[in-house]
Amino acid sequence: MSDGTHLFFSYLADDDCCLRRCNPWNRCGHNVEGCQEDGDCQDGYVCLTTGFCWDLDECEEPNGIGISHCGANAQCTNSIGSFTCTCHVGFENHVANQGCTDIDECATDTATNCKLGTDCTNTDGGYTCQCRSGYLGDPYVNCYDIDECEAGGRYACTFGPKTGLPDMACMNMPGSYQCIDSAVFLGGSTGTFYMIRSVNRDHYK
């Protein structure tokens, strides 16, 4: 049948001679029989050699339509007639044909696994935690301050390689320690305090 401009195809159930019920003017969807070429099927479908319109998996090579659209750091998920792009964990803000960008968890305060006394380092799609200098322990559980006065720092204060002065007191500080003139500093509430006498190395805790 024709309207003088276009040729229309039709199909009747009892008409065995005509199988092309799918055509550019009546495009068919998934698993419908009656196509001759891809243009007879709706967008996102291809015409199989068996004459059926079938979903095109855009996320599978060699089609690659969805793969290239999703880009880097994104997961392509096929659906009937279409596909979706989902950013991988640790990535966000999908841009077509480019992909997703890394989330800097250390800068956005989302690095919740890093405990007190730790440094956060951003990585591609994640982050790592390390105990800060002067601290020991598991950065994902607890980092505790090293008492340098207990661990030997008091001897550095005794002979003064850092200060050049005798009779220095060692005062533990968060992540460090200080050598303070024992004649001036006689006590404190921060950490452990040692009084060092350079003559006989006696110390009093």
Secondary structure as GFF3:
##gff-version 3
##sequence-region A 1 205
A	DSSP	beta_strand	32	33	.	.	.	ID=ss1
A	DSSP	three_ten_helix	38	40	.	.	.	ID=ss2
A	DSSP	beta_strand	45	47	.	.	.	ID=ss3
A	DSSP	beta_strand	52	55	.	.	.	ID=ss4
A	DSSP	alpha_helix	65	70	.	.	.	ID=ss5
A	DSSP	beta_strand	74	79	.	.	.	ID=ss6
A	DSSP	beta_strand	82	87	.	.	.	ID=ss7
A	DSSP	beta_strand	91	95	.	.	.	ID=ss8
A	DSSP	beta_strand	99	102	.	.	.	ID=ss9
A	DSSP	beta_strand	118	123	.	.	.	ID=ss10
A	DSSP	beta_strand	126	131	.	.	.	ID=ss11
A	DSSP	beta_strand	135	138	.	.	.	ID=ss12
A	DSSP	beta_strand	142	145	.	.	.	ID=ss13
A	DSSP	alpha_helix	148	148	.	.	.	ID=ss14
A	DSSP	pi_helix	149	153	.	.	.	ID=ss15
A	DSSP	alpha_helix	154	159	.	.	.	ID=ss16
A	DSSP	beta_strand	168	173	.	.	.	ID=ss17
A	DSSP	beta_strand	176	181	.	.	.	ID=ss18
A	DSSP	beta_strand	193	196	.	.	.	ID=ss19
A	DSSP	beta_strand	203	204	.	.	.	ID=ss20
###
